Amino acid sequence: MPRYLTLVRIEENTIDMGDADPGFEERMGALFEEITKAGVMLDTAGLKPTAEATRITWSDGKLSYTDGPFTETKEVVGGYAMMQCKDMAEAMEWSKRFLAVHPPHWKVGLEVREVEEAPGA
């Protein structure tokens, strides 16, 4: 069965967990419980702020390093989920449900990508 990586995209400085509505954590917990019981969720986590990150770039045969925060970047990856679904349609359905539990005033996006399996895997 194919695996799908969803990358949670956020505008890092615009989301404050303190302004989430009172039912947000309960809705998210219920969805995670359901998706886990369905055998779909393989792994998920939020990521620490970009202020605690470093970008490493390879260019012209040299490495360069940039410490966060990355002020030139408006949208960042704030978390991820690795799911095992029968097809892209199922991955999209779970992804839509994940987005729908968020407070309506937040701007959150997902990039859903099928994992390319190694030959013979």
C-alpha positions as CSV (number, residue, x, y, z in Angstrom):
1,M,0.0,0.0,0.0
2,P,1.4,3.4,-0.9
3,R,2.7,5.9,1.7
4,Y,1.9,9.6,1.6
5,L,3.8,12.4,3.2
6,T,1.8,15.5,4.1
7,L,3.7,18.6,4.9
8,V,1.8,21.1,7.1
9,R,2.5,24.6,5.7
10,I,1.9,27.6,8.0
11,E,2.8,31.3,8.2
12,E,4.9,30.8,11.3
13,N,4.4,34.1,13.1
14,T,0.6,34.2,12.5
15,I,-0.5,31.0,14.4
16,D,-0.7,31.2,18.2
17,M,-1.9,28.1,20.0
18,G,-3.2,30.4,22.7
19,D,-5.9,31.7,20.4
20,A,-7.2,28.3,19.3
21,D,-10.9,27.7,20.2
22,P,-11.5,25.6,23.3
23,G,-12.5,22.5,21.3
24,F,-9.5,22.4,19.0
25,E,-7.3,20.0,20.9
26,E,-10.2,17.7,21.6
27,R,-11.1,17.6,17.9
28,M,-7.5,17.0,16.9
29,G,-7.1,14.2,19.4
30,A,-10.3,12.5,18.2
31,L,-9.1,12.7,14.6
32,F,-5.6,11.3,15.5
33,E,-7.3,8.5,17.4
34,E,-9.5,7.6,14.5
35,I,-6.7,7.8,11.9
36,T,-4.5,5.7,14.1
37,K,-7.2,3.0,14.7
38,A,-7.8,2.9,10.9
39,G,-4.1,1.9,10.5
40,V,-3.4,4.9,8.3
41,M,-1.1,7.1,10.5
42,L,2.5,5.9,10.5
43,D,4.0,9.0,12.1
44,T,3.2,12.6,12.8
45,A,4.8,15.5,14.6
46,G,5.0,19.3,14.7
47,L,8.3,21.0,14.1
48,K,10.1,23.5,16.3
49,P,10.2,27.1,15.1
50,T,12.6,28.1,12.3
51,A,14.5,30.2,14.9
52,E,15.9,26.9,16.0
53,A,16.7,25.6,12.5
54,T,19.7,25.7,10.2
55,R,19.5,25.5,6.4
56,I,22.4,23.8,4.6
57,T,22.8,24.5,0.9
58,W,25.1,22.8,-1.7
59,S,26.0,25.1,-4.5
60,D,29.0,25.3,-6.8
61,G,30.7,22.4,-4.9
62,K,30.5,24.2,-1.5
63,L,28.3,24.0,1.5
64,S,26.8,27.1,3.1
65,Y,24.8,27.4,6.3
66,T,22.0,29.8,7.3
67,D,20.7,29.9,10.8
68,G,17.0,30.6,11.3
69,P,14.7,32.3,11.6
70,F,14.3,32.6,7.8
71,T,12.7,36.0,7.5
72,E,12.7,35.9,3.7
73,T,10.4,32.9,3.8
74,K,6.7,33.6,4.3
75,E,5.4,30.0,4.5
76,V,7.3,27.2,6.4
77,V,6.8,23.5,7.1
78,G,5.3,23.4,10.6
79,G,4.8,19.7,10.8
80,Y,4.3,16.5,8.9
81,A,2.4,13.2,8.8
82,M,3.3,9.9,7.1
83,M,0.2,8.0,6.2
84,Q,-0.3,4.6,4.5
85,C,-3.4,4.9,2.3
86,K,-4.9,2.8,-0.5
87,D,-4.6,5.7,-2.9
88,M,-4.3,9.5,-3.3
89,A,-8.0,9.9,-2.9
90,E,-7.9,8.4,0.6
91,A,-4.8,10.5,1.5
92,M,-6.7,13.6,0.4
93,E,-9.8,12.7,2.4
94,W,-7.8,12.4,5.6
95,S,-5.9,15.6,4.8
96,K,-9.1,17.6,4.3
97,R,-10.4,16.3,7.6
98,F,-7.2,17.3,9.3
99,L,-7.5,20.9,8.0
100,A,-11.2,21.1,8.9
101,V,-10.5,20.7,12.7
102,H,-8.4,23.9,12.8
103,P,-9.8,27.2,13.9
104,P,-11.3,29.0,10.9
105,H,-9.2,32.2,11.4
106,W,-5.9,30.2,11.0
107,K,-4.3,29.8,7.6
108,V,-3.0,26.3,7.3
109,G,-2.2,24.3,4.2
110,L,-1.1,20.8,3.3
111,E,1.1,19.5,0.6
112,V,0.2,15.8,0.0
113,R,2.8,13.8,-1.8
114,E,3.1,10.1,-2.5
115,V,6.4,8.5,-1.4
116,E,8.4,7.1,-4.2
117,E,9.3,3.6,-3.0
118,A,12.7,2.1,-3.8
119,P,12.6,-0.5,-6.6
120,G,11.8,-4.0,-5.2
121,A,10.5,-2.5,-1.9
